[in-house]
Amino acid sequence: MFYHIPLLATLLPAVLGIILYLVGRGVGKKVRWPATIIAFLSVFLILSMLPDLIGYYQNGGQPIYVTYEWIKSPIEVTFGFYIDNISFSIGLIIAVLSAFSCLYSTKYMENEPGQAGYYANLLLFMSGMLGVIFSSNLLQFYLFWELMLIPSYFLIAFWGTAKRALTIGFKYFIFTHVGAVCMLLGILSIYTYTGTFDLVTLSLPGVYGKIPPNMIMLIFALLLIGFCVKMATFPLHTWLPDAHTEAPAPISAMLSGAMIKCGAYAMIRIFLSMFSSTMLQTSDYLAIIGIVTIIYGGLMALAQTDIKRLLAYSSISQMGYIFFGIGVSSELGVTGGLFHIVNHAIGKGLLFMCAGVILHQTGTRDIRKLGGLAGKMPITAISCLIGALSLAGTPPLSGFWSEWMIFGGGLAAGKVLFTLIAVISSVITAGYYLWFVWRVFFGATPENLENVKEGSWLLLIPIVALTAATIVLGIWPDLLLGLIT
């Protein structure tokens, strides 16, 4: 049974989501609880692999590597799952955030049409992300990468909050698909020279050497474009503010908290195992891209008056930190980038859910029309403040440790000037988060908001849980670092 757990954890949400859609049409919001149970079932299945994964490492064994026969001719490709400390950590946070988003949706989306379609697409989206993280070969990786795109497009285009939702969804689809095509060209080029898609085989030194030196940089660039589009690094970021802003709050939490991390995971999994020397050669350029992304996203966030748009631009800035940490290619920097993937998933999922509660209870997300909500929505206010402070790098919250490690990694790589600029730029992050929290939760309350109350417990449970995770990982960072290092 254990042999099949990675397969079940990845594909059950998709398969059961489709079945739920087929049998659940016409029953309205009754589908929400079966969908939520399915999402949490995937979380349970992933957690069930933890004892075996720990046992492998403690006994000097190997990560979990499961394969099935898939294509025999004309190319030999297996369908499989590769789960080590890195993929487990990121896969778990994606599954948890997706399950919480599903639970959050039970209240937030209860009056929206097409409930069966909404939850089916949410579960398909979840499966696509898990498939990317757990895939053992590049062809399967690409197919799940595209699977992420299709349901997320429908969730934006048909359940988005703007009149231009279809247009925004189409823009998102085109941007991410073009990036995926670039990535596919890189993957096919790798197969052409090595004869394999298998990530374990490709990590072997002799296999990488089969790629002609004059092709390595081109393949690296094609893959980098695909990853950068998904991560929304500058200047390939323009799809993100519209898509994240106009998606429903629980989907924004998944897009920003989980989906864009798949590009960062791909950099760690593919670049550091296959293109480590190229990473070192281009580390200065990668560091510059990270710094520009941090500054640009931060400055744009400062200029926003829409809560969700501010959070969307802050996601761009935060991805700059992760990109910088991975790009400097030092052990400490990469570990910090990996830790920040988890911390940003928790913190940004938390903040988008807080934004959803504010919109749900007040009817607006315009910061200029809000104020004094701390006394009326204390749980949301405290949670939002903790999430903001964490992502601003405030001790003893979890975001402090990952940002400190990223900056330490920059210094360890000898990139003192770049690191200094990144540290100074973090002031911008603190500025827009504190400005946002002050304007929304403190000061005078507008007359039309005098009767506002705290949100439903169905909205607050995921928020409180993510807040607790931020505090626990801040006080006890080794709870995660002990696994990923």
C-alpha angles and dihedrals in degrees: 000000000000089000089066099042096096089051092049094045091052104039104030094080090052097044096042090042091058091046089048090053093050095048098031102057110117096022094091120206094356088094092067097083097047088049091051091049090051091051093050090046088062090051090052092050092051091048090050088066093059099085091051092046092051090047092053093054096041091052095045092252133135134274120266107283117177124175136181129190110262117151121013103169143070085358126018111232129160126207106228153141130237114194121179132151092286100047092041093054095047094040091052095052090047091051093046093048091047092050092049090048089053091050090046090051092059088077103021095052099031095115097042121109124245097036095168091052092047095053093041090055092045091054092045089051089052092050092049092055094045090048091055092051097044101038117124097201137042097239092054088043090057094047092053089044088060091043088061090056102052102054092038089054091054092046090055098038100044104028098032120125099230132082086233093054093122092050092046091047090051091051089051091048094050095046096048094041093052088051089049091051090054089050091049091054089053092048093049090048090054090051092048092060102032103033093224142084094193112121094207092053092043091056091064112103096231093054094053089052091065090073110092112246091235090058099046096080093046092051090045091052093049092051092044092055091052092048094044093052090053092045091046094227117170125306095014093056105092096104094059105068093053097041097046093042098051100038116096111272096255090050091047087055090054095044096049100028099043120005100056088051089068089075091052091048090051090055091053096043100041107023099043093046099040108017102033093131091049089050090056092048092051098034094111091054092045090050090052091051089051094049094046089050091051093051098040095048091046095050092047090049090054090057097054128103095180111086096216093045090051090051091047093055090044087057089058089051093047092050086056089063091051092046091049092050093050094039097057086061097213119136093242093046094050091047089050091048090050092048090048090053087063095039093049091047090055096040099043093042087052094049095047090050090050088051088052092053091050091051092043093052101035103029093231140076095189106122091208090062096049136076145131095034096135093087093045099041104027098160092050091045095051093044093048092049092050092048092048094047091048094054089044087061099250118162135266091024121097097254091063093064097049094046091047090052092048091053091044088052090054090054091045089055090053094248096131098153094046091048092049090054091048092050092050090048090058087075087071090056092054090046099057095041095050091044090052095047093046095049095046104039106026138046125043121346116230113242093244090058098052092106098045115132137194117280127260119285088245087064094041101049094070090043094052092045093052090046090053090050090053092053096043094049089047094053095037108025092161088072085080102017090058088061102041098044 
